[in-house]
Amino acid sequence: MRCMVLVFVGAILITAAGHTQARYGTPADERAIQKLRDAHDAAWNRHDAKAIAALFAQDADRATVNGWFSGRSEIEQGYERTFSGAFKAATLTNQAPKLKYLTPDVAVLDVDNLVTGTTDGVTVRNHSTSIYVKRNDEWTLVANRLIRMP
């Protein structure tokens, strides 16, 4: 009887360990998402609204302190407005990125970023949450939310 109880408890522990250790995303997935984020940052620092918008899925959306943008065209226009104002010579630097996979094909990237060199001399701190989806074996940015931090 004691042996039967030990086998039963052991089976439960092994099953529980298997469920808690499930990990989505491969190193290749992480590199692909990081490559997209690096391309975003490089385009942002060139103030290239078209290049940034091209990183978004055709049906993507973006919400910022400046409004809601749906689809690549609106996203591009939003960035163009950003770069025509106080951010026209600014530089974006990412800090503390955190990538989390929700499923093998859905990932959330949270990034704190710092914007310096604004025309008014104000340093801006933001938090960005981006949702990436793997479609046809390629990661694409489908949604982005940006909030200003104090």
DONU-722545 format. One record per residue (C-alpha): residue number from 0; residue in one letter; x, z, y. Coordinates in pm, whole numbers, plus 32768, in hexadecimal, padded with zeros to 4 digits. Layout:
+-----+------+------+------+------+
:  nr : rest :    X :    Z :    Y :
+-----+------+------+------+------+
: NUM :    A :    X :    Z :    Y :
...
+-----+------+------+------+------+
END
This chain:
+-----+------+------+------+------+
:  nr : rest :    X :    Z :    Y :
+-----+------+------+------+------+
:   0 :    M : 8000 : 8000 : 8000 :
:   1 :    R : 8119 : 805D : 80F0 :
:   2 :    C : 81C4 : 7F10 : 80AA :
:   3 :    M : 807E : 7E56 : 80F4 :
:   4 :    V : 805C : 7F05 : 8245 :
:   5 :    L : 81C4 : 7EB0 : 82A1 :
:   6 :    V : 818E : 7D41 : 8249 :
:   7 :    F : 804D : 7D3A : 8317 :
:   8 :    V : 80F4 : 7DDE : 8447 :
:   9 :    G : 8220 : 7CF5 : 8425 :
:  10 :    A : 8140 : 7BC3 : 8420 :
:  11 :    I : 808D : 7C38 : 855B :
:  12 :    L : 81D6 : 7C75 : 8611 :
:  13 :    I : 8261 : 7B20 : 85B1 :
:  14 :    T : 8121 : 7A73 : 8621 :
:  15 :    A : 811E : 7B30 : 876C :
:  16 :    A : 828C : 7ADE : 87AC :
:  17 :    G : 8248 : 796F : 8771 :
:  18 :    H : 812F : 796C : 8871 :
:  19 :    T : 81F5 : 7A22 : 897E :
:  20 :    Q : 8326 : 7944 : 8954 :
:  21 :    A : 827A : 77F6 : 898B :
:  22 :    R : 8340 : 773F : 8A95 :
:  23 :    Y : 82D6 : 75FA : 8B30 :
:  24 :    G : 83BE : 7507 : 8BDB :
:  25 :    T : 850B : 7486 : 8B68 :
:  26 :    P : 8654 : 7476 : 8C25 :
:  27 :    A : 860A : 7302 : 8C5B :
:  28 :    D : 84B8 : 735F : 8CF5 :
:  29 :    E : 8562 : 7457 : 8DDD :
:  30 :    R : 8663 : 7353 : 8E47 :
:  31 :    A : 8552 : 7252 : 8E8B :
:  32 :    I : 8489 : 7341 : 8F64 :
:  33 :    Q : 85C3 : 73B5 : 901A :
:  34 :    K : 8622 : 7249 : 9059 :
:  35 :    L : 84CD : 7210 : 90FB :
:  36 :    R : 84F7 : 7348 : 91D2 :
:  37 :    D : 8657 : 72DE : 9238 :
:  38 :    A : 85D2 : 7185 : 9298 :
:  39 :    H : 84C1 : 722F : 9367 :
:  40 :    D : 85BE : 7305 : 941F :
:  41 :    A : 86AA : 71E2 : 9461 :
:  42 :    A : 858C : 710D : 94E8 :
:  43 :    W : 850D : 7230 : 95B9 :
:  44 :    N : 8665 : 7260 : 9652 :
:  45 :    R : 8672 : 70E7 : 96A0 :
:  46 :    H : 8513 : 710D : 9735 :
:  47 :    D : 849A : 6FF6 : 9650 :
:  48 :    A : 8324 : 7029 : 962A :
:  49 :    K : 82F9 : 6EF2 : 9552 :
:  50 :    A : 8401 : 6F63 : 9456 :
:  51 :    I : 8365 : 70BD : 943C :
:  52 :    A : 8207 : 7030 : 940B :
:  53 :    A : 828A : 6F4A : 92F7 :
:  54 :    L : 82E7 : 7081 : 922E :
:  55 :    F : 8177 : 70E7 : 921E :
:  56 :    A : 8081 : 705A : 9122 :
:  57 :    Q : 7F92 : 6F59 : 91B3 :
:  58 :    D : 7E73 : 7056 : 9190 :
:  59 :    A : 7F38 : 7185 : 920B :
:  60 :    D : 7ECE : 7275 : 9319 :
:  61 :    R : 7F85 : 735A : 9407 :
:  62 :    A : 7F10 : 747F : 94D8 :
:  63 :    T : 7FDA : 750C : 95FA :
:  64 :    V : 7FA4 : 75C6 : 973E :
:  65 :    N : 7F67 : 746D : 97D6 :
:  66 :    G : 7E4A : 740A : 96ED :
:  67 :    W : 7DE2 : 7376 : 95A1 :
:  68 :    F : 7E78 : 7229 : 9536 :
:  69 :    S : 7DE9 : 7165 : 9413 :
:  70 :    G : 7EA3 : 7040 : 937B :
:  71 :    R : 7FFA : 6FB3 : 93C8 :
:  72 :    S : 7F93 : 6F09 : 950B :
:  73 :    E : 7F0A : 7047 : 95A9 :
:  74 :    I : 8033 : 710E : 9528 :
:  75 :    E : 8120 : 7016 : 95C9 :
:  76 :    Q : 8060 : 7026 : 9712 :
:  77 :    G : 8073 : 71A2 : 9709 :
:  78 :    Y : 81EB : 7199 : 96E0 :
:  79 :    E : 8208 : 7094 : 97F6 :
:  80 :    R : 8152 : 7181 : 98E3 :
:  81 :    T : 8236 : 729D : 9876 :
:  82 :    F : 836F : 71D1 : 98BA :
:  83 :    S : 82F4 : 7155 : 9A0B :
:  84 :    G : 82D4 : 72B7 : 9A94 :
:  85 :    A : 83AD : 73ED : 9A91 :
:  86 :    F : 8440 : 7391 : 993D :
:  87 :    K : 84D0 : 723E : 999F :
:  88 :    A : 8638 : 72BA : 9981 :
:  89 :    A : 85FD : 73E7 : 98A0 :
:  90 :    T : 86A1 : 7435 : 9752 :
:  91 :    L : 85F3 : 74BF : 961E :
:  92 :    T : 86AA : 75A7 : 952C :
:  93 :    N : 860E : 762C : 93EC :
:  94 :    Q : 8637 : 7790 : 937C :
:  95 :    A : 85D5 : 783B : 9237 :
:  96 :    P : 8523 : 7727 : 9174 :
:  97 :    K : 8455 : 77A0 : 904D :
:  98 :    L : 83D6 : 76AC : 8F49 :
:  99 :    K : 82C2 : 770E : 8E57 :
: 100 :    Y : 8223 : 7636 : 8D4B :
: 101 :    L : 80B0 : 7668 : 8D13 :
: 102 :    T : 80A7 : 756F : 8BF3 :
: 103 :    P : 81A6 : 7475 : 8B6E :
: 104 :    D : 8120 : 737C : 8C6F :
: 105 :    V : 80D5 : 7458 : 8D9E :
: 106 :    A : 81D2 : 7517 : 8E6E :
: 107 :    V : 81C3 : 75E0 : 8FAF :
: 108 :    L : 82EE : 75F0 : 9098 :
: 109 :    D : 82F0 : 7703 : 919F :
: 110 :    V : 83F8 : 76E5 : 92AD :
: 111 :    D : 8443 : 77AA : 93E6 :
: 112 :    N : 84DE : 76CB : 94EC :
: 113 :    L : 857F : 76F0 : 963D :
: 114 :    V : 855E : 75EF : 9753 :
: 115 :    T : 8666 : 75FD : 9864 :
: 116 :    G : 86BE : 751B : 9987 :
: 117 :    T : 855E : 74FA : 9A12 :
: 118 :    T : 8542 : 7473 : 9B74 :
: 119 :    D : 84BF : 75C3 : 9BEB :
: 120 :    G : 85D5 : 7685 : 9B3D :
: 121 :    V : 84E8 : 7743 : 9A59 :
: 122 :    T : 854F : 777C : 98F0 :
: 123 :    V : 8426 : 7746 : 9809 :
: 124 :    R : 83FB : 77E9 : 96B5 :
: 125 :    N : 8309 : 774B : 95C0 :
: 126 :    H : 8297 : 777B : 945E :
: 127 :    S : 8249 : 763F : 939C :
: 128 :    T : 818E : 762A : 9253 :
: 129 :    S : 81A0 : 74D9 : 91A5 :
: 130 :    I : 80E9 : 7474 : 906A :
: 131 :    Y : 818C : 7370 : 8F8C :
: 132 :    V : 80E1 : 72BB : 8E6E :
: 133 :    K : 8188 : 71EF : 8D60 :
: 134 :    R : 80DC : 709D : 8D4C :
: 135 :    N : 815B : 6F8D : 8C63 :
: 136 :    D : 8291 : 7060 : 8C1E :
: 137 :    E : 82EA : 707C : 8D92 :
: 138 :    W : 82BA : 71A5 : 8E78 :
: 139 :    T : 81F8 : 7167 : 8FB6 :
: 140 :    L : 8193 : 7245 : 90DA :
: 141 :    V : 8017 : 7264 : 90E4 :
: 142 :    A : 7FDE : 7381 : 91DA :
: 143 :    N : 809B : 7444 : 92E1 :
: 144 :    R : 803B : 7575 : 93AC :
: 145 :    L : 810F : 75ED : 94CD :
: 146 :    I : 80E2 : 7733 : 9589 :
: 147 :    R : 81A9 : 77C1 : 96AA :
: 148 :    M : 8251 : 790C : 966C :
: 149 :    P : 8280 : 7A15 : 9778 :
+-----+------+------+------+------+
END
